[in-house]
C-alpha cells in the first residue's frame, strides 16, 4: 500500500478540538485498492486532476472509481464534502479551466487551480475542503 499521511491540529473551533487526518494516494490504476481503503470513513475528498489534455481519460476513469469506492463504503458522492483541484496548471498542453471544469465538475463543487510542485493553490484547496467538512459536521449536529 502506498499513501502519504499528514495529521494536522487546527486547534479549538467553537470549543471543539479540530484535527484533520490528511491522506494522499496516487491516481494511477495500480493504486486503486489503496485509494479504496483510504476512503473508508472519509469526511471529505479532494480530487486532484491532472490538467494536461492527454490525461483527461485517466482523470475521468479515476473519478468514476472514486464514486464507486465511496458507494462501497456507504458514502454518498452527492453528499460528501468535495473539492476539485486542477493541478499542473504550469505545464504546456493544459486544458482551459472552463473545459476541464465542464468535463470534471460533477455537483457544483468548488474548483481550484494549483501547481502542487510550487505549492500554489495547495493550502487554498485544503482550506476549502476543511471549510466544507466543518460546515457539514455543524449541519449534521
C-alpha positions as CSV (number, residue, x, y, z in Angstrom):
1,X,0.0,0.0,0.0
2,X,1.3,3.5,-0.8
3,X,-0.1,6.7,0.6
4,X,1.1,9.8,2.5
5,X,-0.4,10.7,5.8
6,X,-0.3,14.1,7.4
7,X,-2.1,14.8,10.7
8,X,-3.0,18.5,11.2
9,X,-4.1,20.0,14.5
10,X,-6.3,23.0,13.8
11,X,-6.7,24.0,17.5
12,X,-10.1,24.7,19.1
13,X,-13.0,25.8,17.0
14,X,-16.1,26.8,18.9
15,X,-15.0,24.7,21.9
16,X,-14.2,21.6,19.9
17,X,-10.7,20.3,19.2
18,X,-10.3,20.1,15.5
19,X,-7.8,17.7,13.8
20,X,-7.5,16.7,10.2
21,X,-6.0,13.4,9.1
22,X,-5.0,14.1,5.5
23,X,-4.2,11.1,3.3
24,X,-2.9,11.3,-0.3
25,X,-2.9,8.5,-2.8
26,X,-1.7,8.4,-6.4
27,X,-4.3,8.3,-9.1
28,X,-2.8,5.6,-11.2
29,X,-5.0,2.4,-11.7
30,X,-2.2,0.4,-9.9
31,X,-3.1,2.2,-6.6
32,X,-6.9,1.7,-6.9
33,X,-7.0,-0.7,-3.9
34,X,-5.1,1.8,-1.7
35,X,-7.5,4.6,-2.7
36,X,-10.5,2.4,-1.9
37,X,-9.1,1.5,1.6
38,X,-8.2,5.1,2.5
39,X,-11.7,6.3,1.7
40,X,-13.3,4.3,4.4
41,X,-14.6,6.7,7.0
42,X,-13.7,9.8,4.9
43,X,-15.4,13.1,5.9
44,X,-14.3,14.9,2.8
45,X,-12.5,14.4,-0.5
46,X,-10.2,16.4,-2.8
47,X,-10.0,15.1,-6.4
48,X,-6.7,16.3,-7.9
49,X,-7.0,16.3,-11.6
50,X,-4.1,16.5,-14.0
51,X,-4.7,19.5,-16.3
52,X,-2.9,18.1,-19.3
53,X,-5.2,17.2,-22.2
54,X,-3.8,13.7,-22.6
55,X,-4.7,12.9,-19.0
56,X,-8.4,13.6,-19.4
57,X,-9.4,10.0,-19.9
58,X,-7.4,8.9,-16.9
59,X,-9.0,11.7,-14.8
60,X,-12.5,10.5,-15.9
61,X,-11.7,6.9,-15.1
62,X,-10.2,7.7,-11.7
63,X,-13.2,9.9,-10.9
64,X,-15.6,7.1,-11.7
65,X,-13.5,4.8,-9.5
66,X,-13.8,7.3,-6.7
67,X,-17.6,7.3,-6.9
68,X,-17.7,3.5,-6.9
69,X,-15.4,3.3,-3.9
70,X,-17.4,5.8,-1.9
71,X,-20.5,3.8,-2.6
72,X,-18.7,0.6,-1.5
73,X,-18.2,2.4,1.9
74,X,-21.8,3.6,2.1
75,X,-20.7,7.2,1.4
76,X,-22.8,9.2,-1.0
77,X,-20.8,11.2,-3.5
78,X,-23.6,13.7,-3.8
79,X,-23.4,14.5,0.0
80,X,-19.7,14.2,0.9
81,X,-17.8,17.5,1.1
82,X,-15.8,17.5,-2.1
83,X,-13.4,19.8,-3.9
84,X,-12.0,19.5,-7.4
85,X,-8.4,20.7,-7.8
86,X,-7.0,21.3,-11.3
87,X,-3.3,20.7,-10.9
88,X,-0.2,21.2,-13.1
89,X,-1.5,24.5,-14.5
90,X,2.1,25.4,-15.2
91,X,2.7,22.7,-17.8
92,X,2.3,23.1,-21.6
93,X,-0.7,21.5,-23.2
94,X,-3.1,22.0,-20.3
95,X,-6.8,22.3,-21.0
96,X,-8.6,25.5,-20.2
97,X,-10.1,25.8,-16.7
98,X,-13.5,26.1,-18.4
99,X,-13.1,22.9,-20.5
100,X,-11.7,20.9,-17.5
101,X,-14.5,22.2,-15.3
102,X,-17.1,21.2,-17.9
103,X,-15.6,17.7,-18.1
104,X,-14.9,17.0,-14.4
105,X,-17.2,19.1,-12.2
106,X,-20.0,16.8,-11.1
107,X,-22.0,18.5,-8.5
108,X,-21.2,22.2,-8.5
109,X,-18.2,21.6,-6.2
110,X,-15.6,24.3,-5.7
111,X,-12.9,24.2,-8.4
112,X,-9.4,25.5,-7.6
113,X,-6.3,25.8,-9.7
114,X,-2.9,24.5,-8.5
115,X,0.7,24.0,-9.2
116,X,1.5,21.5,-6.4
117,X,5.2,21.4,-7.1
118,X,5.4,25.1,-6.1
119,X,2.6,24.9,-3.5
120,X,0.4,27.3,-5.5
121,X,-3.3,26.5,-4.7
122,X,-2.4,23.7,-2.3
123,X,-3.2,25.4,1.0
124,X,-6.3,27.1,-0.6
125,X,-7.6,23.6,-1.6
126,X,-7.0,22.2,1.9
127,X,-8.7,25.2,3.5
128,X,-11.7,24.8,1.2
129,X,-12.3,21.1,1.9
130,X,-11.8,21.7,5.6
131,X,-14.4,24.5,5.5
132,X,-16.8,22.2,3.7
133,X,-16.2,19.3,6.2
134,X,-16.7,21.6,9.2
135,X,-19.9,23.1,7.7
136,X,-21.2,19.6,7.1
137,X,-20.4,18.5,10.6
138,X,-22.1,21.6,12.0
139,X,-25.2,21.0,9.9
140,X,-25.5,17.3,10.9
141,X,-25.2,18.0,14.6
